[in-house]
Amino acid sequence: MGPRKAVLLGGLLGTLPDLDVLIPFETKVDQFVYHRGWSHSFFIHLVLTPVIGEGIVRSIKTLRQQRKLVWLTVFLCLTTHALIDSMNAYGARVFWPFYPDPVGTGSIFIIDPVFTVPLLVAVAWALASANWSKGLKKILLSSLVFSAGYLAFGLIVQKHIHDRGQAIFADRGIETKKIQTVVSPFNTILWRVIGQGDGKYHNLYVSLFDRDEDAVIYTHEFDSSLVTCVVDDPEYKKMVWFSDGFVRTDLIDGRIVASDYRLGLTPTYIFRFALAEYADGKSNKIAPDLIAPGISNAGTELSWLGNRILGRPMTRASEQKLLENVAADDSAGC
């Protein structure tokens, strides 16, 4: 195939796993927890490869003598999509049905220009080329090697930061039951180490260029008494399963809201759902309602992010303000 057709066909194949967004899930929480499900499973890809591959071989004359190569290409287009998805905190159920839980390393952000731009350059070059050339092949190989190396770099840095985070928590006398280390937006230099304890979680932001003695830890309540209102709600249980227990509850505008606090930066969570209305000590279950994250101080946040990536100590104003505004009375409950 020519490079233009190859790009279009590869793009189509690489998009197939995400077509699960077209499945009519019962609730908005289902859409959240079951996205990147069976369609991202390596085993499903293995089953689908000969079906899709044979269809391509029989449809395109120039590929009829390249069956093995076509099948391998189809498999890699599908599985590399799922593999990359499994490397951000949202994760993917790549081993379904033998291991039904999502796998997510959290070692690369969902949007990272350092990873994406080289691949975009290669795709644009291919689309602009009528025929294969040494230059095109070189840029394709170079972009692939660089991006794969960047993924490996993220995993190595993550392990380093995770170990540092554990040591900092220990030095500060903070006991944790679970620790997750996830990358901050748009880079692999600044990381968020989340330590979960009894009813509290601790946010520690660590840059490769930080000094450990300058580390600032932000401590938040996550297990408020409001959780008693939703603890038996199937939608809440799904969120707990999906997030491995990293869920907090808040009372917002008269509604009990559950948030996966791994995804996004406190207090701007990417996935939070109103599960019940609450008033006078009573809660009424409602259909889960996704609350879109709002960032009113994007400039300040970007300034903090830039400084912290460079290892410059800087208080995160939005998170500090949240701590100062937390209501002292936690008597509400069901």
C-alpha positions as CSV (number, residue, x, y, z in Angstrom):
1,M,0.0,0.0,0.0
2,G,1.0,3.6,-0.5
3,P,1.8,5.6,2.6
4,R,-1.5,7.6,2.5
5,K,-3.7,4.5,2.4
6,A,-1.5,2.9,5.0
7,V,-2.1,5.8,7.4
8,L,-5.8,5.9,6.9
9,L,-6.2,2.1,7.3
10,G,-3.9,2.1,10.4
11,G,-5.8,5.0,11.9
12,L,-9.1,3.2,11.4
13,L,-7.7,0.0,13.0
14,G,-6.3,2.0,15.9
15,T,-9.6,3.6,16.6
16,L,-11.6,0.4,16.8
17,P,-11.1,-0.3,20.5
18,D,-12.6,3.1,21.4
19,L,-15.9,2.4,19.6
20,D,-17.1,1.0,22.9
21,V,-18.2,4.6,23.6
22,L,-21.1,3.9,21.2
23,I,-22.4,1.1,23.5
24,P,-25.6,2.3,25.3
25,F,-24.6,1.8,29.0
26,E,-27.3,2.0,31.6
27,T,-25.9,4.8,33.8
28,K,-23.2,7.5,33.5
29,V,-21.1,5.7,36.1
30,D,-21.3,2.6,33.8
31,Q,-20.0,4.7,30.9
32,F,-17.1,5.7,33.1
33,V,-16.1,2.4,34.7
34,Y,-16.8,0.1,31.7
35,H,-15.2,2.2,29.0
36,R,-11.9,0.6,27.8
37,G,-13.4,-2.7,28.8
38,W,-13.6,-5.9,26.7
39,S,-12.8,-3.9,23.5
40,H,-9.3,-3.2,24.9
41,S,-8.6,-6.9,25.8
42,F,-5.5,-8.4,24.2
43,F,-7.4,-11.7,24.1
44,I,-10.3,-10.2,22.2
45,H,-7.8,-8.6,19.8
46,L,-6.3,-12.0,19.3
47,V,-9.7,-13.4,18.3
48,L,-10.6,-10.5,16.1
49,T,-7.2,-10.3,14.3
50,P,-7.8,-13.2,11.8
51,V,-11.3,-11.9,11.0
52,I,-10.3,-8.3,10.3
53,G,-6.9,-9.4,8.8
54,E,-8.6,-11.8,6.4
55,G,-11.1,-9.1,5.4
56,I,-8.3,-6.7,4.5
57,V,-6.3,-9.4,2.6
58,R,-9.3,-10.3,0.5
59,S,-10.3,-6.7,-0.1
60,I,-6.9,-5.2,-1.2
61,K,-5.2,-7.0,-4.1
62,T,-1.7,-5.8,-3.3
63,L,-1.9,-7.4,0.1
64,R,-3.1,-10.9,-0.9
65,Q,0.4,-12.4,-0.7
66,Q,1.1,-10.7,2.6
67,R,-1.4,-12.5,4.9
68,K,1.0,-13.1,7.9
69,L,2.3,-9.5,7.8
70,V,-1.2,-8.1,7.5
71,W,-2.5,-10.1,10.4
72,L,0.5,-9.1,12.6
73,T,-0.1,-5.4,11.7
74,V,-3.8,-5.6,12.6
75,F,-3.0,-7.2,16.0
76,L,-0.4,-4.5,16.7
77,C,-2.7,-1.7,15.7
78,L,-5.3,-2.9,18.2
79,T,-3.0,-4.0,21.1
80,T,-0.7,-0.9,21.1
81,H,-3.8,1.3,21.4
82,A,-4.8,-0.7,24.5
83,L,-1.3,-0.9,25.9
84,I,-0.8,2.9,25.8
85,D,-4.3,3.3,27.4
86,S,-3.1,1.0,30.2
87,M,-0.2,3.3,31.0
88,N,-2.3,6.2,32.2
89,A,-4.2,6.3,35.5
90,Y,-7.6,5.6,33.9
91,G,-6.3,2.3,32.7
92,A,-7.8,-0.4,30.5
93,R,-9.1,-4.0,31.0
94,V,-6.4,-5.5,28.8
95,F,-6.6,-9.0,30.4
96,W,-10.4,-9.3,30.3
97,P,-12.0,-11.8,30.9
98,F,-9.3,-13.7,32.8
99,Y,-8.5,-10.6,34.9
100,P,-11.5,-8.3,34.9
101,D,-10.1,-5.3,36.7
102,P,-8.6,-2.3,34.8
103,V,-4.8,-2.1,34.6
104,G,-3.4,1.4,34.8
105,T,0.2,2.4,35.6
106,G,-0.4,6.1,35.7
107,S,3.0,6.7,34.1
108,I,1.9,8.9,31.2
109,F,-0.8,11.6,31.2
110,I,-3.8,11.1,28.8
111,I,-2.4,14.1,26.8
112,D,1.4,14.5,26.6
113,P,2.8,16.5,23.7
114,V,6.3,15.0,24.1
115,F,4.8,11.6,23.3
116,T,2.3,12.7,20.7
117,V,4.0,15.3,18.5
118,P,6.7,13.0,17.0
119,L,4.0,10.6,16.0
120,L,1.9,13.4,14.5
121,V,4.9,14.6,12.5
122,A,5.3,11.1,11.1
123,V,1.6,10.8,10.2
124,A,1.6,14.2,8.5
125,W,4.7,13.3,6.5
126,A,3.1,10.1,5.4
127,L,-0.1,11.8,4.4
128,A,2.0,14.3,2.3
129,S,3.9,11.5,0.6
130,A,2.7,9.8,-2.6
131,N,5.3,7.1,-2.4
132,W,7.6,5.4,0.1
133,S,11.0,6.9,0.5
134,K,14.1,6.5,2.7
135,G,13.3,9.8,4.5
136,L,9.7,8.7,5.3
137,K,10.8,5.3,6.6
138,K,13.4,7.0,8.7
139,I,11.0,9.4,10.3
140,L,8.5,6.6,10.9
141,L,11.1,4.5,12.7
142,S,12.6,7.4,14.6
143,S,9.2,8.6,15.9
144,L,8.2,5.1,16.9
145,V,11.5,4.5,18.7
146,F,11.4,7.8,20.5
147,S,7.8,7.4,21.6
148,A,8.4,3.9,22.9
149,G,11.5,5.1,24.7
150,Y,9.5,7.9,26.3
151,L,7.0,5.4,27.6
152,A,9.9,3.4,29.1
153,F,11.3,6.6,30.6
154,G,8.0,7.4,32.3
155,L,7.9,3.9,34.0
156,I,11.5,4.3,35.2
157,V,10.9,7.8,36.6
158,Q,7.6,6.7,38.2
159,K,9.4,4.0,40.2
160,H,12.1,6.5,41.3
161,I,9.5,9.0,42.4
162,H,7.3,6.4,44.1
163,D,10.3,5.3,46.2
164,R,11.1,8.9,47.1
165,G,7.4,9.5,48.0
166,Q,7.3,6.5,50.4
167,A,10.5,7.8,52.1
168,I,9.1,11.3,52.5
169,F,5.9,10.0,54.0
170,A,7.9,7.8,56.4
171,D,10.2,10.7,57.4
172,R,7.2,12.9,58.1
173,G,5.6,10.2,60.3
174,I,2.6,9.7,58.0
175,E,1.2,6.2,57.9
176,T,-0.3,5.1,54.7
177,K,-2.2,1.9,53.7
178,K,-2.0,2.5,49.9
179,I,0.2,4.6,47.8
180,Q,-0.3,5.5,44.1
181,T,2.1,7.5,42.1
182,V,0.6,9.2,39.0
183,V,2.1,11.7,36.6
184,S,0.9,15.3,36.5
185,P,-0.6,16.9,33.4
186,F,1.4,17.1,30.1
187,N,4.8,15.9,31.4
188,T,6.8,13.1,33.0
189,I,8.9,15.3,35.4
190,L,6.3,16.2,38.1
191,W,4.4,13.5,39.8
192,R,1.6,13.2,42.4
193,V,2.2,10.6,45.1
194,I,-1.1,9.8,46.8
195,G,-0.9,8.2,50.2
196,Q,-4.2,6.9,51.6
197,G,-4.6,6.4,55.3
198,D,-7.5,6.0,57.7
199,G,-10.2,8.4,56.4
200,K,-7.5,10.8,54.9
201,Y,-5.4,11.0,51.8
202,H,-2.1,12.9,51.4
203,N,-1.1,14.6,48.2
204,L,2.6,15.0,47.7
205,Y,3.9,16.6,44.5
206,V,7.5,15.5,43.6
207,S,9.6,16.8,40.7
208,L,12.7,15.1,39.4
209,F,14.4,18.4,40.3
210,D,13.0,18.7,43.8
211,R,14.9,18.5,47.1
212,D,13.0,16.1,49.4
213,E,13.3,18.5,52.4
214,D,11.2,21.1,50.5
215,A,8.3,18.7,50.0
216,V,4.9,20.0,50.9
217,I,2.1,17.5,51.8
218,Y,-1.6,18.4,51.5
219,T,-3.9,16.3,53.7
220,H,-7.6,15.8,52.9
221,E,-10.5,14.0,54.3
222,F,-12.0,11.5,52.0
223,D,-14.1,9.2,54.2
224,S,-16.7,11.8,55.4
225,S,-19.8,10.7,57.3
226,L,-21.7,11.3,54.1
227,V,-20.3,8.0,52.8
228,T,-22.9,6.2,55.0
229,C,-25.6,7.6,52.7
230,V,-24.2,5.9,49.6
231,V,-22.0,3.1,50.8
232,D,-24.6,0.5,49.7
233,D,-25.4,2.2,46.4
234,P,-24.3,0.0,43.5
235,E,-23.0,3.0,41.6
236,Y,-20.8,4.0,44.5
237,K,-19.5,0.4,44.8
238,K,-18.6,0.5,41.1
239,M,-16.5,3.6,41.6
240,V,-14.8,2.0,44.6
241,W,-14.0,-1.1,42.5
242,F,-12.8,0.9,39.5
243,S,-10.6,3.3,41.5
244,D,-9.2,0.7,44.0
245,G,-10.9,2.6,46.8
246,F,-9.5,6.0,45.9
247,V,-13.0,7.7,46.2
248,R,-14.1,10.7,48.3
249,T,-17.5,12.0,49.1
250,D,-18.6,15.7,49.3
251,L,-21.7,17.6,49.8
252,I,-22.1,20.0,46.9
253,D,-25.2,22.1,46.2
254,G,-27.3,19.8,48.3
255,R,-26.1,16.6,46.5
256,I,-23.7,13.9,47.7
257,V,-20.9,13.7,45.1
258,A,-18.4,10.8,44.8
259,S,-15.1,11.6,43.1
260,D,-12.2,9.4,41.9
261,Y,-9.5,11.5,43.4
262,R,-6.7,9.8,41.4
263,L,-7.8,11.5,38.2
264,G,-7.2,15.2,38.0
265,L,-5.6,17.5,40.6
266,T,-7.4,18.2,43.8
267,P,-10.0,19.8,43.9
268,T,-10.5,19.6,40.1
269,Y,-11.4,15.9,39.6
270,I,-12.1,14.7,36.1
271,F,-14.6,12.1,37.1
272,R,-17.1,13.0,39.9
273,F,-20.7,12.0,40.1
274,A,-23.7,13.2,42.1
275,L,-25.3,10.1,43.5
276,A,-28.0,11.4,45.9
277,E,-29.8,14.5,47.0
278,Y,-29.2,15.4,50.7
279,A,-31.2,17.5,53.2
280,D,-31.9,17.4,56.9
281,G,-30.0,14.2,57.5
282,K,-31.8,12.3,54.7
283,S,-30.6,11.2,51.3
284,N,-32.6,10.3,48.2
285,K,-30.8,8.3,45.5
286,I,-30.8,9.9,42.0
287,A,-29.6,8.8,38.6
288,P,-25.8,9.4,38.6
289,D,-25.0,12.8,37.2
290,L,-21.5,13.6,35.9
291,I,-20.2,16.9,37.1
292,A,-17.9,18.5,34.6
293,P,-14.6,19.8,36.1
294,G,-14.4,23.6,36.1
295,I,-11.1,25.5,36.3
296,S,-11.6,29.2,37.1
297,N,-7.9,29.8,37.8
298,A,-6.2,28.1,34.9
299,G,-3.5,30.7,34.7
300,T,-2.5,30.2,38.3
301,E,-2.6,26.4,38.0
302,L,-0.4,26.5,34.9
303,S,2.1,28.8,36.6
304,W,2.2,26.4,39.6
305,L,2.7,23.4,37.2
306,G,5.5,25.1,35.3
307,N,7.4,26.1,38.5
308,R,6.9,22.7,40.1
309,I,8.1,20.9,37.0
310,L,11.3,22.9,37.3
311,G,11.7,21.9,40.9
312,R,10.9,25.4,42.3
313,P,9.0,25.3,45.7
314,M,5.6,26.8,45.3
315,T,2.4,26.4,47.3
316,R,-0.6,25.1,45.3
317,A,-3.1,27.9,46.0
318,S,-6.2,26.1,44.9
319,E,-5.5,23.1,47.1
320,Q,-4.4,25.2,50.1
321,K,-7.6,27.3,49.7
322,L,-9.7,24.1,49.7
323,L,-8.0,23.0,53.0
324,E,-8.8,26.4,54.6
325,N,-12.4,26.3,53.5
326,V,-13.2,22.8,54.7
327,A,-16.2,22.9,57.0
328,A,-15.2,21.9,60.6
329,D,-18.6,20.3,61.3
330,D,-18.7,16.7,59.9
331,S,-21.8,15.7,61.8
332,A,-23.9,15.3,58.6
333,G,-24.7,11.7,57.7
334,C,-27.4,9.2,57.3
